[in-house]
Amino acid sequence: MSDKYDKMKLDNQICFAFYVCSKEIIRKYQDLLKPYNLTYTHYITMLALFEQDNVMVKELGKKLYLDSGTLTPLLKKLEAHGYITREKSLHDERNVYVKLTAEGWELRDKMIDIPDKIIDKMFENAPQKPKNSNFLLSTVHEINKIMTKKRKK
């Protein structure tokens, strides 16, 4: 007979399972990003800029789900490393644009293998590596789309 409080156990919480998984995956990135003086949050910021350079800080924050209190110090560090520049708009000083430098663009080639290496690291202790990790990614994207749909309206 099951305990009526089973659903209250930590291991039965989907949010906790995602939380632990996320922390473990991000931890796997640390060694791969260390040579570039990047944290995981720096890394995803660079990925967003590789997709769309010369973007307003506000738009970058929306894409990354980061508020300005988190994003501003992060951008200052990327700028100190020489990977980006920040420039105020000529039309409205409240708008700041972020641009990759030549050194920032070079990171794209240097880090090209990180996505494959992460999959290998994620499953290094598994009996076998999944044949199609895209299924896992597409499932998580679908969950994210459902969860953020109401917020984006």
C-alpha positions as CSV (number, residue, x, y, z in Angstrom):
1,M,0.0,0.0,0.0
2,S,1.4,3.4,-0.9
3,D,1.8,6.2,1.5
4,K,-0.5,9.1,0.8
5,Y,2.5,11.4,1.0
6,D,4.6,9.6,-1.6
7,K,3.9,12.4,-4.1
8,M,5.6,14.8,-1.6
9,K,8.9,12.9,-1.7
10,L,11.7,14.9,-3.2
11,D,12.6,12.1,-5.7
12,N,9.0,12.3,-7.0
13,Q,9.2,16.0,-7.9
14,I,9.8,16.5,-11.7
15,C,11.1,20.0,-11.0
16,F,13.8,18.6,-8.7
17,A,14.8,16.0,-11.3
18,F,15.2,18.8,-13.9
19,Y,17.0,20.9,-11.3
20,V,19.6,18.2,-10.5
21,C,20.0,17.3,-14.2
22,S,20.6,20.9,-15.2
23,K,23.2,21.4,-12.4
24,E,25.0,18.2,-13.4
25,I,25.1,19.1,-17.1
26,I,26.3,22.7,-16.4
27,R,29.0,21.2,-14.2
28,K,30.2,19.1,-17.1
29,Y,30.7,22.3,-19.1
30,Q,33.2,23.7,-16.6
31,D,36.3,21.9,-17.8
32,L,35.4,22.5,-21.5
33,L,35.0,26.2,-21.0
34,K,37.9,26.8,-18.6
35,P,40.4,27.4,-21.5
36,Y,38.3,30.3,-22.7
37,N,37.7,31.9,-19.3
38,L,34.0,31.3,-19.7
39,T,31.2,30.1,-17.4
40,Y,28.2,28.3,-18.7
41,T,26.2,31.6,-18.7
42,H,29.0,33.3,-20.6
43,Y,28.9,30.4,-23.1
44,I,25.2,30.6,-23.8
45,T,25.5,34.3,-24.2
46,M,28.2,33.8,-26.8
47,L,26.1,31.2,-28.6
48,A,23.2,33.7,-28.7
49,L,25.6,36.3,-30.2
50,F,26.9,33.9,-32.8
51,E,23.3,33.5,-33.9
52,Q,22.6,37.3,-33.9
53,D,25.3,39.8,-33.4
54,N,24.8,43.5,-32.8
55,V,21.8,42.9,-30.6
56,M,20.3,45.1,-27.9
57,V,21.0,44.1,-24.3
58,K,17.3,44.0,-23.6
59,E,16.7,41.5,-26.5
60,L,19.7,39.4,-25.5
61,G,18.2,39.2,-22.0
62,K,14.9,38.0,-23.3
63,K,16.5,35.3,-25.5
64,L,18.6,34.0,-22.5
65,Y,15.9,34.5,-19.9
66,L,18.2,36.7,-17.9
67,D,17.4,39.9,-16.2
68,S,19.6,43.0,-16.5
69,G,21.0,42.5,-13.0
70,T,22.5,39.2,-14.1
71,L,23.3,40.1,-17.7
72,T,25.1,43.4,-17.1
73,P,28.0,42.0,-15.0
74,L,28.2,39.0,-17.3
75,L,28.6,41.3,-20.3
76,K,31.2,43.4,-18.5
77,K,33.3,40.2,-18.0
78,L,33.0,39.2,-21.6
79,E,34.0,42.7,-22.6
80,A,37.0,42.5,-20.2
81,H,38.1,39.3,-21.9
82,G,37.9,41.1,-25.3
83,Y,35.1,38.9,-26.7
84,I,32.4,41.7,-27.0
85,T,31.9,45.4,-27.1
86,R,28.9,47.3,-25.7
87,E,27.9,50.5,-27.5
88,K,25.0,53.0,-26.7
89,S,22.6,53.6,-29.5
90,L,23.1,56.9,-31.3
91,H,19.3,57.4,-31.4
92,D,18.5,56.5,-27.8
93,E,21.2,56.2,-25.1
94,R,19.0,53.9,-23.0
95,N,19.6,51.2,-25.6
96,V,22.9,49.4,-25.5
97,Y,24.0,47.1,-28.3
98,V,26.3,44.1,-27.9
99,K,28.7,43.2,-30.7
100,L,31.2,40.4,-31.0
101,T,34.9,41.4,-31.5
102,A,37.1,39.5,-33.9
103,E,38.4,37.6,-30.9
104,G,34.8,36.8,-29.9
105,W,34.1,35.4,-33.4
106,E,37.2,33.3,-33.2
107,L,35.7,31.4,-30.2
108,R,33.0,30.0,-32.5
109,D,35.6,27.9,-34.3
110,K,37.5,27.1,-31.1
111,M,34.4,25.9,-29.3
112,I,32.8,24.0,-32.3
113,D,33.2,20.6,-30.7
114,I,31.8,21.5,-27.3
115,P,28.2,20.3,-28.0
116,D,29.4,16.9,-29.1
117,K,31.8,16.7,-26.1
118,I,29.0,17.5,-23.7
119,I,26.8,14.6,-25.0
120,D,29.8,12.3,-24.5
121,K,30.4,13.6,-21.0
122,M,26.7,13.4,-20.1
123,F,26.6,9.7,-21.0
124,E,30.2,8.7,-20.0
125,N,28.9,6.6,-17.1
126,A,25.9,5.1,-19.0
127,P,26.0,1.5,-20.2
128,Q,25.7,2.8,-23.7
129,K,25.4,6.3,-25.3
130,P,21.9,7.0,-26.7
131,K,21.8,6.5,-30.5
132,N,19.8,9.7,-30.9
133,S,20.3,12.5,-28.3
134,N,18.1,14.7,-30.5
135,F,15.1,13.0,-29.2
136,L,15.9,14.1,-25.7
137,L,16.6,17.6,-26.9
138,S,13.4,17.9,-28.8
139,T,11.4,16.6,-25.8
140,V,12.9,19.2,-23.5
141,H,12.2,21.9,-26.2
142,E,8.6,20.8,-26.4
143,I,8.2,21.0,-22.6
144,N,9.8,24.5,-22.6
145,K,7.5,25.6,-25.4
146,I,4.4,24.5,-23.4
147,M,5.7,26.0,-20.2
148,T,6.6,29.4,-21.6
149,K,3.6,29.8,-24.0
150,K,1.4,31.6,-21.5
151,R,4.2,33.9,-20.3
152,K,5.0,35.1,-23.9
153,K,1.4,36.2,-24.5
